[in-house]
């Protein structure tokens, strides 16, 4: 499990877990409301374009509004799924790693040191989210995570238990 980690891992450090977020998840109430509002805006733009076309108006102006409605309606959900597919998490015997490969931003790798005093929150869900209350350090790339977390990972309870073992020094 340590292939490709030679320049990143410290002496004696080894990878004990690797995973990715669940690519899709159910839609939240906020996402549903945003999608309905965006689609409503896009449909009203289409109706306006039809009306403008029939009266000889400049109907292509409605394309901008239709595009905005579709972006508002579908953009956040699509971007979230895309980001989850291009995110990887790893856990070593002393650090948590967060890797992302997002177009235009480039690849990035961040790490959080796991010490006995490192604050860690687990939401208790499956798939679950484990948040680290510590500062992430950028190892590669120019992005630094402000809220380092293993987001929507399968078998989160086992990973949380492994993190607690790392904090106790028995992993």
C-alpha positions, 0 to 999 in steps of 0.5 A: 500500500506504500507504492508512490509514497516514498518521498512523502512518508517519514521514516518508520511511517506506513499507510494503514488505510486508503479510501475515497468519498462515496461518489453519490449521495442522496440530495439534501433539502437545500439541494432540492430547493436550489435545483427547483429554483434553477430549473424554474428560472431556466423554464421561464427563460425558455418561455420568454425566448418562445414569446420573443421569437413569436413577436420578432424580439431578440430571443437569443438573449434568453439563452444566457438566462437559461444557462444561468438557471441550469448552472444554478439548478445542476451545478452544485450537485454535479460539481460535488460529485465530480470533486468526490470522484477526484478526491482520495484519503489516506491514513498513515501511522501518524498523519491523515492525507487529503489528495485532490485532482481538480482541473484548473486548480491542479493536483494537491496533497495536504496532511494533518499530523495526528497526535494524542491531543488532535481534535477529531469529530465523527458524525456517526453516520455511514457513510460518515464524515470525520473532521480534524480540528487541526491545521492542514499542511500543503505538501504539494500544490497550492491549495491548503484545506481550511476544514480537513475532513474525510468526507462521506467515507464508507465504513467511517466507524472503523476508520474513526476507531483506527484514528483513535488507535493512532492517537493512542500509539497502538496502530 
